[in-house]
Amino acid sequence: MKSNSILKQASLSEERLYDGKGNSMQQGRVNTHKKAINRIDSEIIRLLQKDGRISNIAIARKLGISESTVRTRLKRLINERVIQIVAVSNPLKLGFEIVGVINIQVDIKKVDSVIKELKRLKEVWYIVLTTGPSDINVEFNLKSWDELSVLLFQKIAKIDGIIRTDTSLIMEFIKRQYDWGTALY
């Protein structure tokens, strides 16, 4: 990340500004949406959360708007990274034997470089800045115990700025639900 970079975790989240050396400069609340989400956008998102394969025509019919309006709004929501339309899978049923979470405590002066290195790891699919005892949480999917050993001891342990890690393995997904709607309407 660049100097004076803004690290954000959610569309309305705590903003942390860093001076490029890792020193926190300011904190506050920030709305990261380029354009406000309105009731129609929220309804489109709600329908897609229930059925990610629903057609634009079906959305338009349910909401009483034109298909071109749905298409335009979806394009904006995707381009602004408000939503992402993907097939959500269960990695444990796709051949990944080891699925887990690593909570990472870092030297805050090196958070940018640590994040840059974590982003390069193909095994890591999810990275967030957090509050609490850890600064960064990552999730990973691996095919074997050997891959876990390589990830932990040959890759993550060698990243400059990491102070401590705590790894938890996922035994079973109990609840994975993505139809939470929006908090806006």
N, C-alpha and C positions, 0 to 999 in steps of 0.2 A: 504494500500500500504506500501511497505518497505521503509526504509531509503534510501536516494539517489535515490528515485524513479523518473522516467521520466514520466511526464504527457503529453500525446500527444492527439491532437484533429483531425488531418488529416494526410494523408500520407506524405505531405510536409507541415509541420506546425511549428509554433513557439515552441521551446523546452523550458520548464521551469524545472530546476533541483531544488529539495528541499532537505534540509539536514535532513529530518525526523522530524524536529521541525516546518516545514512550512516556513522556511527562504529560499528565492530564492537565488540560488548560481550562476546561469549562464543562459543566454538566447542566442538563436541562431536558425538557420534553420536546420532541420534534415530530411533526407529521411528515412522513416520507412519501406520501402520495403526491404525485404531480397534479392530479385532478381529484377532487373529492369523489368518493363512492356514494352514489345515491341509491334510492330504494330499488330501482330497476336493476342496477348492477348487483345489488345484494340478492335479489331474487334469482338472477341468472346464476350467480355463484351457488346459492342454495340448491338449485335444481341440478347443477353439475356435480355438487358434492354428493347428491343422492344417486346420480347416474351419470358418470363421466362420458358415456357414449350417447347421451341424448342429442338429437339433431338440433341444429339452429331453428329449423322449421317448427319442431315440437316445442322448443322454448318459446318461440314467438307466439304460437297458438295459446300456450298456457298463460302467457303474460299479456296477451292482447296487443302485441306490438308487431312491427314488420320484421321479416327475416333479416333484411339489410341492417336494421337497427341492432339486432342481436349480433350479427357478424362484426359490425363496427365496434360495438362495445367490447366484445370478446377480444378483438385484435388489440384494443387499447389496454384492457386488463392484463393480457399476456405480455405486451410490450413493456408495460410499466412494472412487470413482475409482481402484480397483485395476486395473480393465479398462475398455475402451471397445470397443464392437462397431460397426465401421464397414467400409465397402468401401474397401480400400486400393487406390488407383489409381496409374498411372504418368502423372504430369502431362505428360511429353513426348509421350504418345499421346493426350492430351486437348486439344491445341491450345496448350499453353503452350510457347512457343519458348525462353524463358529460365528456367532453374531453377538455383538456386544457394544459397550459404551466405555469410553475412557474419559475420566475427569482429570483435567490437567491444570496444575498450578504453575504459573509462569512468572518470571521476572518481568514485571509490568513494563519496564524500559525496553523489553525485547518482544513485546506482544505482536507487533507488526511482522517481524521476521519469523516468529514462531508460526503465525497464521499462514504466512507465505509458504513455509515449508510443509505444513500440514495439508494445504490445498494441493500440493504436488503428489500426495500419496493416493494412488488409485484405489486402495483398499478402503479408504475413508470416504464416505458418501455424505456425511452430515457434520457441519462444524458450526458451533454457536459460541458467542461470548456470554458468560453467565456471571451472576453474583453469587456470593456464598463462598464456601471453602475452595472451590475450583474457579478458575478464570475462563477456561475453555472446555467445552464438552464435545467429543467427537463420537460418531457411531461408525461401525465397520462391519463388513461381511467378508468372511474368509472360508476357504475350502478345507483347511486342515490346521492341526495344532502346530505343524511346522511353520505355516504362514503366520500364525499368531506370534510365535517366537521371533520370527524375522521382523514383523511389524513393531513389536514392543522393544526388542533389544538391539536390532540393527538399524532401525529407522527412527522411531520416536525418541528413544533414549539418546540418540546422537544429535538431536536438534538443540542447538545452543539457545538457552533461555528457559528451558523446561526445568522446573525445580522438583516436581513430584507428579506421579501419575497414580491413578486408582482405577483398575479395570474391573468391570462387571460383565459377566456373560449372560445373554438372554437365553433362558431355558425354553420358554414358550410365550407366544404372544397371547395375552388374555383378552385385551381390548385394543383394537386398532380401528378407530372410527374417525372418519374425516368429514362428517356432515354437521359440523358445529355452526354453520351459517356465518354471519358476520356480526360484529358487535355494534354495527352502525345503525341497523334497523331491525 
